[in-house]
């Protein structure tokens, strides 16, 4: 680590502690050359995951976009924000653990719908209606019928 003040490359660690919910380590260092102190932060380097959209464009994965979509679907529903954050964290973990450098919006959308289906059926239908972009009432009803069939078979 190069000293901010004298460009010396040698320093010693005076103090280390975790920061940012144990995702970062804060280190106080003292320069061997000039004796001045400075702080550094050590974090895990995350390889960026690109999301391939339906039109073929690519952009970095953004958990906040997933969160906003889920919040919209859960609007005026009894779904606590803690549950939404848990779903987003779970999806983000799955995206990064896939070890793939690219993931499609279709895969992410399916992950969201799978979790919403278990959390709140109305939120699931709302999300599915936007995500699957139902063209007419019959395609919407078809999805509802499939959901009701699955629900009946689970109750047996």
Buried (B, 14 or more C-beta within 10 A) or exposed (E): BEBBEEEBEEBEEEEEEEEEEEEEBBBBBBBEEBEBBBEBEEEEEEEEBBBBEEEEEEEEBEBEBBBEBBBEBBEEEEBEEEBBEEBBEEBBEEBBEEEEEEBEBEBBBEBBBEBBBEBBBBBBBBBBBEBEEBEEEEEBEEBEEEBEEEEEEEEE
